[in-house]
Amino acid sequence: MVLSTVLSACGTSSTPTTTGVTTTPPKTTGATTPPVTTAVSSDKPQYGGTVSLSVTSESSRGDLFGLGHWAHINLAFNRLWDGDWTKGPAGGYGTGETDWGAGSTNIPSLHIGHIAESWSLNVDSAKQQVTTVVNIRQGIHFAKTGTEAGRLVNGRELTVDDVVYNENEFLHNPASFNLQLFAYIKDFQAVKTGPWQFSITLPFYEHLGGIMRLFDNMVIFPPELEQKYGAATGNQGFNAWQNLVGTGPFMVQDYIAGSSSTVVRNPDYWMKNPIGPGKGDQLPYVDKVKTFVIPDESTRLAAVRTGRLDQLLNVTMEAKDELLKSAPGIKFAKAGWSGFGSIGFNAAQVKAFADVNVRRALHMSIDYSTINKGQYQGLADLETWPYPYQKGYDDLYPAIDAPDMPASVKELWSYQPDKSKQLLKDAGYPNGFKFDLTLLQTEVDYYSIVKEYFSKIGVDMTLKIIDVGVQPGVLTAQQYQAATLRVSPPSTYPEQAQFTGTNYINHSMVKDPLADKVAQETRIQAITDFNGAMKATRELTKHLLDQAYVIQAPYYPVYCMYQPYLKNYDGEQTVGYFSGPFWTQYVWVDQAMKKSMGR
């Protein structure tokens, strides 16, 4: 996952000195008593049942102070805001503004308040800072988990003091991964400004990235548990599963590191179903969610085929087709992309890369159409830098075949080896040249094909394989002639680190005055006009593509497979910004259908 980087500060004369933008998301409140289970039709959500999921591995920093969380933490805690489930398919009743099918979506208009009931932005261009004022939702209680930690908290109501404490711990505690990655963050402070209100002031360069981590990522825990058990990393101290007490839809029942986790329904959860036949029902519907760590692909596929898993992500096209044959009735949805890193250039080591015509020659020497049809059933996204396509970010993405895409850009995806040779000759390389490509083992097969295409125009590319763990260090030290890197999912917009600044994400070392100027302007614009900023970046993207700053590599679709008895579900991967399987609070299990399938 590429996390946010420092945002460059730049004011614009068109920005008013002080602007207030207030957001009041739809209110969703819940009862404190569990519902009565009744026999209902298949259209009306039912309570009960278990949902079984899997992950391939666990992050070593998926704890409360991590950036990204283990599944059981995602399900037992709330953030200040998250994605609005109703803006996706929502069981057929949503607005469809996104499909929640990618790993994360972080668009302000798609946010809904959880712990935050409403919020406003006060933008001060004179001081180049933004103050975010947040009103906390009343009536949210910590879960009664039945553990020692749960008895200590005793189901008390969450307060603004809890939220301020969490914000400042995330900013200042040495155990916080946020502080470890962004040391300057210690300069900022959340402040209580009312009985149910707090604010935090951040400079322009840090506002969007900081809020992304402090509001979209951070989960809220009771301060007394850290004070009693200690702020340790990993599954220790207040992170130990027995000590986890949140306000989320589920409560942690068990956790075995590297093996499995189990959460059970929180009967006192505050949120209600916002849409569809179950509108007004207390959430969640299911009694239990189990998540298994299953590294082996064949084991995962067998488990979903036999119904031991109810949902499986990152299924390849080939595996999807086989499952549809061997497990009739199983459902699927496109759920994001997999693929390869684009080639970035180090012109300081290979002079040829400084010439745009050399870069264009390399691009046009690859037969993208044949690769797409032969390897990916014609379904690949061939334009993946600076951003691949993701539903909801349409304003950011100028498709190759868009009417306003310049012909010189469209040409880059046409297979023209003769023109490539001529461009190399005109650039002073009639006999081609040699270079090393630093890449990962998982990319060797694809780039072996590219190597053959390059050889046809006289360019000799040697593959140098490195481990993914050392990749950031190699790129940061610029110890490569050319290197691959997958960067910047659209959810990180508008950080734009892949084509501005000196950092390893800018692996082609782009230094483009126009890119720097537009990026600075749109980072400010995005604070109050996110879609307008995306449209401005879309125009810049056409220029970036025309310069062939990278050699694009295809992303191919991967799929979510799920059982037909999993209702209110349409393949959502995560509703919001890396919130994991939080969608499980909205789904229900059709018990009669499941029984009829012998499951």
Sequence and secondary structure as in RCSB ss.txt:
>XXXX:A:sequence
MVLSTVLSACGTSSTPTTTGVTTTPPKTTGATTPPVTTAVSSDKPQYGGTVSLSVTSESSRGDLFGLGHWAHINL
AFNRLWDGDWTKGPAGGYGTGETDWGAGSTNIPSLHIGHIAESWSLNVDSAKQQVTTVVNIRQGIHFAKTGTEAG
RLVNGRELTVDDVVYNENEFLHNPASFNLQLFAYIKDFQAVKTGPWQFSITLPFYEHLGGIMRLFDNMVIFPPEL
EQKYGAATGNQGFNAWQNLVGTGPFMVQDYIAGSSSTVVRNPDYWMKNPIGPGKGDQLPYVDKVKTFVIPDESTR
LAAVRTGRLDQLLNVTMEAKDELLKSAPGIKFAKAGWSGFGSIGFNAAQVKAFADVNVRRALHMSIDYSTINKGQ
YQGLADLETWPYPYQKGYDDLYPAIDAPDMPASVKELWSYQPDKSKQLLKDAGYPNGFKFDLTLLQTEVDYYSIV
KEYFSKIGVDMTLKIIDVGVQPGVLTAQQYQAATLRVSPPSTYPEQAQFTGTNYINHSMVKDPLADKVAQETRIQ
AITDFNGAMKATRELTKHLLDQAYVIQAPYYPVYCMYQPYLKNYDGEQTVGYFSGPFWTQYVWVDQAMKKSMGR
>XXXX:A:secstr
            TTS SEEEEEE        SS        TTS     EEEEEES   TT STTSSS  HHHHH
H   SEEE GGGS GGGTS  S    SS    GGGEEESSEEEEEEEEETTTTEEEEEEEE TT B    SSHHH
HHHTT B  HHHHHHHHHHHHH TT HHHHH GGGGG  EEEEETTEEEEEEEHHHHHHHHIIIIII     HHH
HHHH   SSSSGGGSGGG   SSSEEEEEEETTTEEEEEE TT   B  SSTTTT BS   SEEEEEE   HHHH
HHHHHTTS SEEEEE HHHHHHHHHHSTT EEEEEEEEE  EEEE TTT GGGG HHHHHHHHHTS HHHHHHHH
HTT  B   SS    TT GGG   TT TTS HHHHGGGS  HHHHHHHHHHTT TT  EEEEEEEGGGHHHHHHH
HHHHHTTT EEEEEEE TTTHHHHHHTT  SEEEE    GGGTT  TTSSSSSTTSTT    HHHHHHHHHHHHH
HHH HHHHHHHHHHHHHHHHHTT SB   EEEEEEEE TTEES S  S SSSS TTGGGGT EE HHHHHHTT 
